[in-house]
Amino acid sequence: IGAILVFFMQTGFAMLEVGTVNKKNTSNILLKNVLDASVGSIVWWLTGYGIALGGAIDSYGFIGSTHFALNTDDFAGQGYSYGMWLFQWAFAATTATIVSGAVAERCTFTAYITYSVCLTGFVYPVVVCWGWNTQGWASAWKSVDDDSNPLLFGCGVIDFAGSGVVHMTGGVAALVGSAFLKPRKARQPVTGGPLLTLPSDYAPEYGPIFQTLGTLVLWMGWYGFNGVSTLYIVNYGLVAAKTMVTTTIAAGTGAVTTLFVGSLMDGKTDGQYTLKLGNVQNGLLGGLVAVTASCSVIEPYAAFVIGFLSCFVYLGAVKTLDALRVDDVVLAIPVHLFCGCFGVIMAGLFATKENYANAYYSDRADDCAGVFYGGNGSSLAAGGVFILSIIAWVGAWSCVVFGGLRNMGLLRVEEHVEEEGMDKSEHGVTTGYQPGNTGVELAAVDDGSSL
């Protein structure tokens, strides 16, 4: 059920993105969303799962080396094992989709396939190995701290459902990709000039409907994302239920806070403040991302604090991207990279001893609890090291992939393709979306239906 909920988030991403891009790129962005899961299923089967969750003791917790292509010689073909494969594949597809939204409307299909395969099949699985593999060097899931595979600072990183593993990985790749691609012509008509605000009619008239639908679908899917990350329900029902409660509080708080603070930051228009739908949507998602690391180890009040503060992280990141002239179509970088980084830090501050003992291991809860609850700071330090490691690893490989594609002239579509839209050049859509030939004659009428 958890895997299905997380997989259904692909629908949410698709709706959110199709409601944001110009109509001339509709088929292109939808195709990429379908392929995120489709291509991801193949490369996750062949290499991704083995690198992520295969045996990693020989590499000192850096990279897995078994379970490739679900090899029956080393893959325990039990129901739980197959369920784990499916659940983790859905997470991998989510990571790739974060990038596709940020680089939309000017990235070639060749570049898309290339970075999607590299990210899902190698770059992201290595981060999973670090943070979630029971032998990963930064993982808090290790049951034993021994000399051959020690816990990072004696605790490992608290990243329960992936603020760092999933969201930061996708966010860093999105940032590098957007930087190499440069802004869309619609936002930067003059090369090197400031980024312009898109006209109100840039997105299709149905845009707000699909954006809202996508946001709500993602919120629903997040209950699988966070709640089912307990990986068991027997003896973990309390942890799962509390996780869903903290997820809900952070989401709602992020939405409401960003709606009003964003309005105040924008100032008055024609003498009055305006409440923007985009702020409430991305504020909600930012709150969800920020609480994902700590959702199982915090109290409800802490979820409120995290959701509240994520508003300022998100809004500040949006201003930062504009200042750096980085064009992120769906604002995935502020939501996933910045709020994800913030979330990992918050876990090292707000984790309680009791919740840590319930979600992880009781024998080290006194030391590994958050700083605000008497912990010795080890979890916070592990979180800092983990954040820097993700930025370095994902950033370096993203530079190799996107930089190589740019040097080969395969990264960005030609200017006339961007102007005409990729639906026409890559998918054969030449006249927009017209009714199919159903055998029913359409007649023009003055009002009402034309059928």
Buried (B, 14 or more C-beta within 10 A) or exposed (E): EBBEBBBBBBBBBBBBBBBBBBBBBBBBBBBBBEBBBEBBBEBBBBBBBBBBBBBBEEBEBBBBBBBBEBEEEEBEEEEEBEBBBBBBBBBBBBBBBBBBBBBBBBBBBEBBEBBBBBBBBBBBBBBBBBBBBBBBBBBBBBEEBEEEBBBBBBBBBBBBBBBBBBBBBBBBBBBBBBBBBBBBBBBBEEEEEEBEEBEEEBBBEEBBEBBBBBBBBBBBBBBBBBBBBBBEEEEBEEBBEBBBBBBBBBBBBBBBBBBBBBBEBBEEEEEEEEEBEBBBBBBBBBBBBBBBBBBBBBBEEBBBBBBBBBBBBBBEBBEEBBEEBBBBBBBBBBBBBBBBBBBBBBBBBBBBBBBBBBBBBEEBBBBBBBBBBEBBBBBBBBBBBBBEBBBEBBBEBBBEBBEBBBEEEEBBBEEEBBEBBBBBBBBEBEEEEEEEEEEEEEEEEEEEEEE
